[in-house]
Amino acid sequence: MISKRIDHQTASAIKSLLQKQNIHYGRVLIDFEMQTVEVQVEDYSIDDILETAGTLSPERGKELLDEVNRSREGVRGICRLKRVDCLN
């Protein structure tokens, strides 16, 4: 993929259009052919996943589900560690 710079006015207009669609992320990839917008976020909430469920490929859906499961395992590990620390 090749990045192209756009002027400030164009960027502001695109940002405004995206915000009207409740897309409030600093980095997005717009695919006009597929009529989709991919957002770059580090944390995925369940609401984010459910909101985009209709536009996900099966492979991307599995990737997101795996990431959510890994995040949950990390939280469970922290809880287990805190319980051990509380007992000592």
C-alpha positions in Angstrom: 0.0 0.0 0.0 1.3 3.5 -0.9 0.5 6.4 1.4 -0.6 9.7 -0.2 -0.6 13.0 1.6 -3.8 15.1 1.5 -4.3 18.8 2.5 -5.6 19.8 5.8 -9.0 20.9 4.5 -9.6 17.5 2.8 -8.5 15.7 5.9 -10.9 17.8 8.0 -13.8 17.1 5.6 -13.2 13.3 5.7 -12.8 13.4 9.4 -16.1 15.2 9.7 -17.9 12.7 7.5 -16.5 9.8 9.5 -17.6 11.3 12.8 -21.1 11.6 11.4 -20.9 7.8 11.1 -19.7 7.4 14.7 -16.1 6.7 13.6 -13.8 8.6 16.0 -10.4 7.1 15.5 -7.2 8.8 14.4 -6.1 6.1 11.9 -8.5 4.6 9.4 -8.2 2.7 6.2 -11.0 3.4 3.7 -11.8 0.7 1.1 -14.2 2.3 -1.4 -14.5 -0.9 -3.4 -15.7 -2.9 -0.4 -17.4 0.2 1.2 -15.7 -0.4 4.5 -13.6 1.6 7.0 -11.0 -0.3 9.0 -9.9 1.5 12.2 -6.6 1.0 14.0 -7.2 0.6 17.7 -5.2 -1.3 20.4 -8.1 -2.4 22.5 -11.3 -4.0 21.1 -14.4 -3.8 23.2 -17.2 -6.2 22.7 -19.3 -3.3 21.4 -16.7 -2.6 18.7 -16.7 -6.2 17.6 -20.4 -6.5 17.5 -20.8 -3.2 15.6 -18.5 -4.4 12.9 -19.7 -8.0 12.8 -21.5 -7.5 9.5 -18.4 -6.2 7.7 -15.8 -8.8 9.0 -14.4 -11.6 7.0 -14.5 -15.0 8.8 -10.7 -14.8 9.1 -10.7 -11.3 10.6 -13.6 -12.4 13.0 -11.5 -15.3 14.2 -8.5 -13.0 14.7 -10.5 -10.6 16.8 -12.0 -13.4 18.8 -8.6 -14.8 19.5 -7.4 -11.4 20.6 -10.3 -10.9 23.0 -9.7 -14.4 24.4 -5.9 -13.6 24.9 -6.9 -10.3 26.6 -9.3 -12.1 29.0 -6.6 -14.7 29.8 -4.3 -11.8 30.7 -6.9 -10.3 33.1 -7.5 -13.7 34.6 -3.8 -14.1 35.2 -3.6 -10.8 36.9 -6.5 -11.7 39.2 -4.8 -15.0 40.1 -1.6 -13.1 40.9 -3.4 -10.6 43.1 -5.1 -13.4 45.1 -1.7 -15.0 45.7 -0.3 -11.7 46.8 -3.3 -11.1 49.2 -2.7 -14.4 50.9 0.9 -13.7 51.7 
